[in-house]
Amino acid sequence: MRTACILISHFPIAVERQRDPSLCRRPVVIGETPDQRKAVLDCSPEAEAQGTRPSMPLRQALALCRDAVFLPPHPSLYRDVFESMLAVLETFSPEVEESALSRAYLNAGGLALH
């Protein structure tokens, strides 16, 4: 059986940028506001280039990337978008397995390669 892995890096960032295109090419950090004692859920490649990483404290992310846009997380939105993506994948293969938010595997046997 051939298996395909579908992985979307920075999935929450991609969803937020789809909602607000003005965020494209800007450093973005998801995880509430920097004054809260929470961690970065996700960050854009532009924020990563300045040293920001998922799971680091938001205050540290702000110190590293002062020009970033800080957004609150929208977990139910991310889940809904991902569920829609899984539904589309199921039109290509009846065997689709979610591994994590932003990653799924599907049975690629029988899919024609062009």
DSSP file (Angstrom, degrees, kcal/mol; ACC not computed):
  #  RESIDUE AA STRUCTURE BP1 BP2  ACC     N-H-->O    O-->H-N    N-H-->O    O-->H-N    TCO  KAPPA ALPHA  PHI   PSI    X-CA   Y-CA   Z-CA
    1    1 A M              0   0    0      0, 0.0     2,-0.4     0, 0.0   106,-0.0   0.000 360.0 360.0 360.0 133.3    0.0    0.0    0.0
    2    2 A R        -     0   0    0      2,-0.0   106,-3.1     0, 0.0   107,-0.8  -0.777 360.0-161.2 -90.7 136.2    1.3    3.5   -0.9
    3    3 A T  E     -A  107   0A   0     -2,-0.4     2,-0.4   104,-0.2   104,-0.2  -0.950   4.6-157.1-120.6 138.0    0.7    6.1    1.8
    4    4 A A  E     -A  106   0A   0    102,-2.8   102,-2.3    -2,-0.4     2,-0.5  -0.922   6.8-149.5-112.5 140.3    0.8    9.8    1.4
    5    5 A C  E     -A  105   0A   0     -2,-0.4     2,-0.6   100,-0.2   100,-0.2  -0.938   5.0-161.1-108.8 127.0    1.4   12.3    4.2
    6    6 A I  E     +A  104   0A   0     98,-3.3    98,-2.2    -2,-0.5     2,-0.4  -0.942  17.6 173.3-107.4 117.5   -0.2   15.7    4.0
    7    7 A L  E     -A  103   0A   0     -2,-0.6     2,-0.7    96,-0.2    96,-0.2  -0.990  17.5-166.8-130.0 126.9    1.6   18.2    6.3
    8    8 A I    >   -     0   0    0     94,-2.5     3,-0.8    -2,-0.4     6,-0.1  -0.915  19.7-143.2-114.8 104.7    0.8   21.9    6.5
    9    9 A S  T 3  S+     0   0    0     -2,-0.7     5,-0.2     1,-0.2    93,-0.1  -0.361  83.1  10.0 -64.5 143.8    3.6   23.7    8.5
   10   10 A H  T 3> S+     0   0    0      3,-0.1     4,-2.5     1,-0.1    -1,-0.2   0.905  78.3 173.5  53.8  47.4    2.4   26.5   10.7
   11   11 A F  H <> S+     0   0    0     -3,-0.8     4,-2.4     1,-0.2     5,-0.2   0.903  73.1  49.9 -55.7 -48.8   -1.2   25.5   10.1
   12   12 A P  H  > S+     0   0    0      0, 0.0     4,-2.4     0, 0.0    -1,-0.2   0.897 111.6  50.2 -59.1 -37.6   -2.7   28.0   12.7
   13   13 A I  H  > S+     0   0    0      2,-0.2     4,-2.7     1,-0.2     5,-0.2   0.924 109.3  51.6 -63.7 -43.5   -0.7   30.8   11.0
   14   14 A A  H  X S+     0   0    0     -4,-2.5     4,-1.7     1,-0.2    -1,-0.2   0.900 110.6  48.3 -60.4 -41.0   -2.0   29.7    7.6
   15   15 A V  H  X S+     0   0    0     -4,-2.4     4,-2.0     2,-0.2    -1,-0.2   0.927 112.4  48.0 -65.4 -44.6   -5.6   29.8    8.8
   16   16 A E  H  X S+     0   0    0     -4,-2.4     4,-2.1     1,-0.2    -2,-0.2   0.888 111.6  50.2 -64.4 -38.5   -5.1   33.3   10.4
   17   17 A R  H  < S+     0   0    0     -4,-2.7    -1,-0.2     2,-0.2     7,-0.2   0.817 107.6  53.9 -70.7 -29.3   -3.5   34.6    7.2
   18   18 A Q  H  < S+     0   0    0     -4,-1.7    -1,-0.2    -5,-0.2    -2,-0.2   0.896 111.5  45.8 -68.4 -38.9   -6.3   33.3    5.2
   19   19 A R  H  < S+     0   0    0     -4,-2.0    -2,-0.2     1,-0.3    -1,-0.2   0.862 130.0  22.9 -68.9 -36.0   -8.7   35.2    7.4
   20   20 A D    ><  -     0   0    0     -4,-2.1     3,-2.3    -5,-0.2    -1,-0.3  -0.793  65.0-172.4-136.9  90.2   -6.6   38.3    7.3
   21   21 A P  G >  S+     0   0    0      0, 0.0     3,-1.7     0, 0.0    -1,-0.1   0.680  79.3  77.2 -59.3 -17.8   -4.4   38.6    4.3
   22   22 A S  G 3  S+     0   0    0      1,-0.3    -5,-0.1     3,-0.0    -2,-0.0   0.677  85.2  65.7 -66.3 -13.4   -2.7   41.7    5.7
   23   23 A L  G X  S+     0   0    0     -3,-2.3     3,-1.9    -6,-0.2    -1,-0.3   0.604  74.9 116.8 -81.3 -12.0   -0.8   39.3    8.0
   24   24 A C  T <  S+     0   0    0     -3,-1.7   -10,-0.0     1,-0.3    -6,-0.0  -0.319  84.8   6.1 -61.4 137.6    1.1   37.8    5.0
   25   25 A R  T 3  S+     0   0    0      1,-0.2    -1,-0.3     3,-0.0    -2,-0.1   0.538 107.5 110.6  66.3   9.8    4.8   38.3    5.1
   26   26 A R  S <  S-     0   0    0     -3,-1.9     2,-0.4    43,-0.0    20,-0.3  -0.831  81.2-100.1-107.3 151.3    4.6   39.9    8.6
   27   27 A P        -     0   0    0      0, 0.0    42,-2.6     0, 0.0     2,-0.4  -0.573  47.7-175.3 -68.9 127.9    5.9   38.2   11.8
   28   28 A V  E     -c   69   0B   0     -2,-0.4    16,-2.5    40,-0.2     2,-0.4  -0.984  13.8-169.6-130.3 137.2    2.9   36.7   13.6
   29   29 A V  E     -cD  70  43B   0     40,-2.9    42,-2.8    -2,-0.4     2,-0.5  -0.996   8.0-156.8-126.6 129.9    2.8   35.0   16.9
   30   30 A I  E     +cD  71  42B   0     12,-3.0    11,-3.1    -2,-0.4    12,-1.3  -0.921  56.8  87.9-107.8 128.8   -0.3   33.1   18.1
   31   31 A G  S    S-     0   0    0     40,-2.9     2,-0.1    -2,-0.5    -1,-0.1   0.442  92.0 -82.4 155.5  33.8   -0.8   32.6   21.9
   32   32 A E  S    S-     0   0    0     39,-1.5    -1,-0.2    -3,-0.1    -3,-0.1  -0.480  80.0 -31.6  81.0-153.9   -2.7   35.5   23.4
   33   33 A T    >   -     0   0    0     -2,-0.1     3,-2.0     1,-0.1     5,-0.3  -0.717  55.8-115.7-103.5 153.2   -1.0   38.8   24.4
   34   34 A P  T 3  S+     0   0    0      0, 0.0    25,-0.1     0, 0.0    28,-0.1   0.700 109.6  66.8 -62.1 -19.9    2.6   39.0   25.6
   35   35 A D  T 3  S+     0   0    0     23,-0.1     2,-0.2     2,-0.1    -3,-0.0   0.565  87.1  86.6 -79.9  -5.2    1.6   40.3   29.1
   36   36 A Q  S <  S-     0   0    0     -3,-2.0     2,-1.6     1,-0.1    23,-0.3  -0.643  86.9-120.1 -92.5 153.5    0.0   36.9   29.8
   37   37 A R  S    S+     0   0    0     -2,-0.2     2,-0.2    21,-0.1    -2,-0.1  -0.418  74.4 113.8 -89.2  61.0    2.0   34.0   31.3
   38   38 A K        -     0   0    0     -2,-1.6    20,-2.6    -5,-0.3    21,-0.3  -0.714  61.8-110.7-124.0 175.9    1.3   31.7   28.4
   39   39 A A  B     -E   57   0C   0     18,-0.3     2,-0.4    -2,-0.2    17,-0.1  -0.690  35.0 -92.7-109.5 161.1    3.3   30.1   25.6
   40   40 A V        -     0   0    0     16,-2.6    15,-3.4    13,-0.3    -9,-0.2  -0.569  30.0-169.3 -69.0 124.9    3.5   30.6   21.9
   41   41 A L  S    S-     0   0    0    -11,-3.1     2,-0.3     1,-0.4   -10,-0.2   0.895  70.4 -18.7 -79.8 -46.0    1.2   28.2   20.1
   42   42 A D  E     -D   30   0B   0    -12,-1.3   -12,-3.0    11,-0.1    -1,-0.4  -0.975  60.6-161.4-155.7 160.0    2.6   28.9   16.7
   43   43 A C  E     -D   29   0B   0     -2,-0.3   -14,-0.2   -14,-0.2   -30,-0.1  -0.991  25.4-107.7-147.5 152.8    4.6   31.5   14.9
   44   44 A S     >  -     0   0    0    -16,-2.5     4,-2.5    -2,-0.3     3,-0.4  -0.299  35.0-107.9 -74.7 161.1    5.3   32.5   11.3
   45   45 A P  H  > S+     0   0    0      0, 0.0     4,-2.1     0, 0.0     5,-0.1   0.849 121.8  58.4 -56.8 -33.0    8.5   31.9    9.5
   46   46 A E  H  4 S+     0   0    0    -20,-0.3     4,-0.4     2,-0.2     6,-0.1   0.884 108.7  44.0 -65.0 -38.1    9.2   35.6    9.8
   47   47 A A  H >4>S+     0   0    0     -3,-0.4     5,-2.0   -21,-0.2     3,-0.9   0.867 111.0  54.7 -73.0 -36.9    8.9   35.5   13.6
   48   48 A E  H ><5S+     0   0    0     -4,-2.5     3,-2.3     1,-0.2    -2,-0.2   0.881  99.3  61.6 -62.4 -36.9   11.0   32.3   13.7
   49   49 A A  T 3<5S+     0   0    0     -4,-2.1    -1,-0.2     1,-0.3    -2,-0.2   0.745 103.4  51.1 -61.8 -21.8   13.8   34.1   11.7
   50   50 A Q  T < 5S-     0   0    0     -3,-0.9    -1,-0.3    -4,-0.4    -2,-0.2   0.311 131.8 -92.6 -97.6   7.6   14.0   36.5   14.7
   51   51 A G  T < 5S+     0   0    0     -3,-2.3    -3,-0.2     1,-0.3     2,-0.2   0.375  77.6 141.1 103.7  -4.0   14.3   33.6   17.2
   52   52 A T      < -     0   0    0     -5,-2.0    -1,-0.3    -6,-0.1    -9,-0.1  -0.490  25.3-179.5 -74.2 142.0   10.7   33.0   18.2
   53   53 A R    >   -     0   0    0     -2,-0.2     3,-1.5   -11,-0.1   -13,-0.3  -0.983  34.2 -94.1-139.3 148.9    9.7   29.3   18.7
   54   54 A P  T 3  S+     0   0    0      0, 0.0   -13,-0.2     0, 0.0   -12,-0.1  -0.333 109.6  25.4 -57.5 146.5    6.5   27.5   19.6
   55   55 A S  T 3  S+     0   0    0    -15,-3.4   -14,-0.1     1,-0.3     3,-0.1   0.227  90.8 122.4  80.8 -10.4    6.2   26.7   23.3
   56   56 A M  S <  S-     0   0    0     -3,-1.5   -16,-2.6     1,-0.1    -1,-0.3  -0.475  77.2 -87.5 -76.3 155.4    8.5   29.6   24.4
   57   57 A P  B  >  -E   39   0C   0      0, 0.0     4,-2.0     0, 0.0     3,-0.4  -0.332  31.8-126.2 -60.4 142.0    6.9   32.1   26.8
   58   58 A L  H  > S+     0   0    0    -20,-2.6     4,-2.4     1,-0.2     5,-0.2   0.859 109.5  58.2 -59.1 -36.4    5.1   34.9   25.1
   59   59 A R  H  > S+     0   0    0    -21,-0.3     4,-2.0   -23,-0.3    -1,-0.2   0.896 106.5  48.0 -61.9 -39.1    7.2   37.5   26.9
   60   60 A Q  H  > S+     0   0    0     -3,-0.4     4,-1.8     2,-0.2    -1,-0.2   0.896 109.5  53.4 -67.6 -39.5   10.3   36.0   25.5
   61   61 A A  H  X S+     0   0    0     -4,-2.0     4,-2.3     1,-0.2    -2,-0.2   0.904 108.4  50.2 -61.1 -41.0    8.8   36.0   22.0
   62   62 A L  H  < S+     0   0    0     -4,-2.4    -1,-0.2     1,-0.2    -2,-0.2   0.904 108.4  52.3 -64.1 -40.9    8.0   39.7   22.4
   63   63 A A  H  < S+     0   0    0     -4,-2.0     3,-0.3     1,-0.2    -1,-0.2   0.855 116.6  39.8 -63.5 -34.0   11.6   40.5   23.4
   64   64 A L  H  < S+     0   0    0     -4,-1.8     2,-0.2     1,-0.2    -2,-0.2   0.785 128.8  28.4 -83.6 -28.8   12.9   38.7   20.4
   65   65 A C    ><  +     0   0    0     -4,-2.3     3,-1.7    -5,-0.2    -1,-0.2  -0.624  63.1 166.4-139.0  73.6   10.3   39.9   17.9
   66   66 A R  T 3  S+     0   0    0     -3,-0.3    -1,-0.1     1,-0.3    -4,-0.1   0.723  77.5  55.3 -66.3 -23.2    9.0   43.3   18.9
   67   67 A D  T 3  S+     0   0    0      2,-0.1    -1,-0.3   -20,-0.0    -5,-0.1   0.369  83.4 119.4 -92.7   6.7    7.3   44.0   15.5
   68   68 A A    <   -     0   0    0     -3,-1.7     2,-0.6    -6,-0.1   -40,-0.2  -0.341  66.5-124.0 -71.2 151.0    5.3   40.8   15.6
   69   69 A V  E     -c   28   0B   0    -42,-2.6   -40,-2.9   -46,-0.1     2,-0.5  -0.870  26.6-150.0 -90.2 122.4    1.5   40.8   15.5
   70   70 A F  E     -c   29   0B   0     -2,-0.6   -40,-0.2   -42,-0.2   -37,-0.1  -0.851  18.5-177.0 -99.5 126.6    0.3   38.8   18.5
   71   71 A L  E     -c   30   0B   0    -42,-2.8   -40,-2.9    -2,-0.5   -39,-1.5  -0.903  27.5-116.0-122.8 148.9   -3.0   37.0   18.1
   72   72 A P        -     0   0    0      0, 0.0     2,-0.1     0, 0.0   -43,-0.0  -0.541  42.8-104.2 -74.9 150.6   -5.2   34.9   20.4
   73   73 A P        -     0   0    0      0, 0.0   -43,-0.0     0, 0.0   -42,-0.0  -0.432  23.0-159.9 -74.1 152.1   -5.6   31.3   19.4
   74   74 A H    >>  +     0   0    0      1,-0.1     4,-2.3    -2,-0.1     3,-0.5  -0.632  18.0 170.4-128.0  71.1   -8.8   30.1   17.8
   75   75 A P  H 3> S+     0   0    0      0, 0.0     4,-2.4     0, 0.0     5,-0.2   0.843  76.2  52.1 -58.3 -37.7   -8.7   26.3   18.3
   76   76 A S  H 3> S+     0   0    0      2,-0.2     4,-2.4     1,-0.2     5,-0.1   0.881 110.3  49.5 -68.4 -34.4  -12.2   25.6   17.2
   77   77 A L  H <> S+     0   0    0     -3,-0.5     4,-2.6     2,-0.2     5,-0.2   0.930 111.0  49.1 -65.7 -45.4  -11.6   27.5   14.0
   78   78 A Y  H  X S+     0   0    0     -4,-2.3     4,-2.3     1,-0.2    -2,-0.2   0.907 112.3  49.0 -61.1 -41.4   -8.4   25.6   13.3
   79   79 A R  H  X S+     0   0    0     -4,-2.4     4,-2.8    -5,-0.2    -1,-0.2   0.926 111.0  49.8 -63.7 -45.5  -10.2   22.3   14.0
   80   80 A D  H  X S+     0   0    0     -4,-2.4     4,-2.0     2,-0.2    -2,-0.2   0.914 112.1  47.2 -61.2 -44.1  -13.1   23.3   11.6
   81   81 A V  H  X S+     0   0    0     -4,-2.6     4,-2.0     2,-0.2    -1,-0.2   0.916 113.3  48.7 -63.9 -42.7  -10.7   24.2    8.8
   82   82 A F  H  X S+     0   0    0     -4,-2.3     4,-2.5    -5,-0.2    -2,-0.2   0.908 108.7  52.9 -65.6 -40.7   -8.8   21.0    9.3
   83   83 A E  H  X S+     0   0    0     -4,-2.8     4,-2.0     1,-0.2    -1,-0.2   0.887 108.2  51.8 -60.9 -38.3  -12.0   18.9    9.3
   84   84 A S  H  X S+     0   0    0     -4,-2.0     4,-1.7     2,-0.2    -1,-0.2   0.892 109.0  50.4 -63.9 -39.4  -12.9   20.5    6.0
   85   85 A M  H  X S+     0   0    0     -4,-2.0     4,-2.4     2,-0.2    -2,-0.2   0.899 108.3  52.0 -65.6 -40.3   -9.5   19.6    4.6
   86   86 A L  H  X S+     0   0    0     -4,-2.5     4,-2.0     1,-0.2    -1,-0.2   0.898 106.6  54.3 -62.3 -39.4   -9.9   16.0    5.8
   87   87 A A  H  < S+     0   0    0     -4,-2.0     4,-0.5     1,-0.2    -1,-0.2   0.893 108.6  48.6 -61.9 -39.6  -13.3   15.9    4.0
   88   88 A V  H >< S+     0   0    0     -4,-1.7     3,-1.5     1,-0.2     4,-0.4   0.920 109.3  52.5 -65.7 -43.3  -11.6   17.0    0.7
   89   89 A L  H >X S+     0   0    0     -4,-2.4     3,-1.7     1,-0.3     4,-1.7   0.859 101.0  62.3 -60.4 -34.5   -8.9   14.4    1.2
   90   90 A E  T 3< S+     0   0    0     -4,-2.0    -1,-0.3     1,-0.3    -2,-0.2   0.666  92.1  65.0 -68.1 -14.8  -11.6   11.7    1.6
   91   91 A T  T <4 S+     0   0    0     -3,-1.5    -1,-0.3    -4,-0.5    -2,-0.2   0.699 108.8  40.2 -76.8 -17.7  -12.8   12.5   -2.0
   92   92 A F  T <4 S+     0   0    0     -3,-1.7    -2,-0.2    -4,-0.4    -1,-0.2   0.741 131.6  12.4 -96.4 -30.6   -9.4   11.2   -3.2
   93   93 A S     <  -     0   0    0     -4,-1.7    -1,-0.3     1,-0.1    15,-0.1  -0.987  56.2-145.2-150.2 135.0   -9.1    8.2   -0.8
   94   94 A P  S    S+     0   0    0      0, 0.0     2,-0.8     0, 0.0    -4,-0.1   0.646  92.3  71.5 -74.2 -11.6  -11.6    6.5    1.5
   95   95 A E        +     0   0    0     12,-0.3    12,-2.2    -6,-0.1     2,-0.4  -0.822  60.4 152.0-109.4  94.3   -8.8    5.8    3.9
   96   96 A V  E     -B  106   0A   0     -2,-0.8     2,-0.5    10,-0.2    10,-0.2  -0.987  20.4-169.9-123.3 128.8   -7.7    9.1    5.6
   97   97 A E  E     -B  105   0A   0      8,-3.4     8,-3.0    -2,-0.4     2,-0.4  -0.975  16.3-138.7-124.8 125.1   -6.2    9.1    9.0
   98   98 A E  E     +B  104   0A   0     -2,-0.5     6,-0.2     6,-0.2     3,-0.1  -0.645  21.5 175.3 -78.7 132.4   -5.6   12.2   11.1
   99   99 A S  E     -     0   0A   0      4,-2.4     2,-0.3     1,-0.5     5,-0.2   0.784  66.6 -28.2-102.3 -42.7   -2.3   12.2   12.9
  100  100 A A  E >  S-B  103   0A   0      3,-1.7     3,-2.9     0, 0.0    -1,-0.5  -0.953  87.5 -63.0-162.5 165.5   -2.3   15.6   14.4
  101  101 A L  T 3  S+     0   0    0     -2,-0.3   -90,-0.2     1,-0.3     3,-0.1  -0.480 129.9  18.7 -59.7 121.4   -3.8   19.0   13.6
  102  102 A S  T 3  S+     0   0    0     -2,-0.3   -94,-2.5     1,-0.1     2,-0.4   0.328 115.3  81.9  96.0  -1.7   -2.1   19.9   10.3
  103  103 A R  E <   +AB   7 100A   0     -3,-2.9    -4,-2.4   -96,-0.2    -3,-1.7  -0.991  46.6 159.3-139.3 131.9   -1.0   16.3    9.5
  104  104 A A  E     -AB   6  98A   0    -98,-2.2   -98,-3.3    -2,-0.4     2,-0.4  -0.976  23.7-144.4-143.9 157.0   -2.9   13.4    7.9
  105  105 A Y  E     -AB   5  97A   0     -8,-3.0    -8,-3.4    -2,-0.3     2,-0.3  -0.933  17.1-173.1-120.0 145.6   -2.1   10.2    6.1
  106  106 A L  E     -AB   4  96A   0   -102,-2.3  -102,-2.8    -2,-0.4     2,-0.7  -0.990  33.7-106.6-139.3 151.8   -4.1    8.7    3.3
  107  107 A N  E     -A    3   0A   0    -12,-2.2   -12,-0.3    -2,-0.3  -104,-0.2  -0.648  32.4-176.0 -73.5 114.8   -4.0    5.5    1.3
  108  108 A A    >   +     0   0    0   -106,-3.1     3,-1.9    -2,-0.7  -105,-0.2   0.370  39.1 124.6 -97.4   3.6   -2.6    6.5   -2.1
  109  109 A G  T 3  S+     0   0    0   -107,-0.8     3,-0.1     1,-0.3    -2,-0.0  -0.433  77.3  21.0 -62.4 134.0   -2.9    3.1   -3.7
  110  110 A G  T 3  S+     0   0    0      1,-0.3     2,-0.4    -2,-0.1    -1,-0.3   0.300  89.9 127.8  89.9 -11.0   -5.0    3.4   -6.8
  111  111 A L    <   -     0   0    0     -3,-1.9    -1,-0.3     1,-0.1     2,-0.3  -0.662  61.6-123.5 -78.8 133.0   -4.3    7.2   -7.3
  112  112 A A        -     0   0    0     -2,-0.4     2,-0.5    -3,-0.1    -1,-0.1  -0.579  16.2-141.6 -77.8 134.6   -3.0    7.9  -10.7
  113  113 A L              0   0    0     -2,-0.3    -1,-0.0     1,-0.1     0, 0.0  -0.834 360.0 360.0 -94.0 132.2    0.3    9.7  -11.0
  114  114 A H              0   0    0     -2,-0.5    -1,-0.1     0, 0.0    -2,-0.0   0.382 360.0 360.0-111.9 360.0    0.5   12.2  -13.7
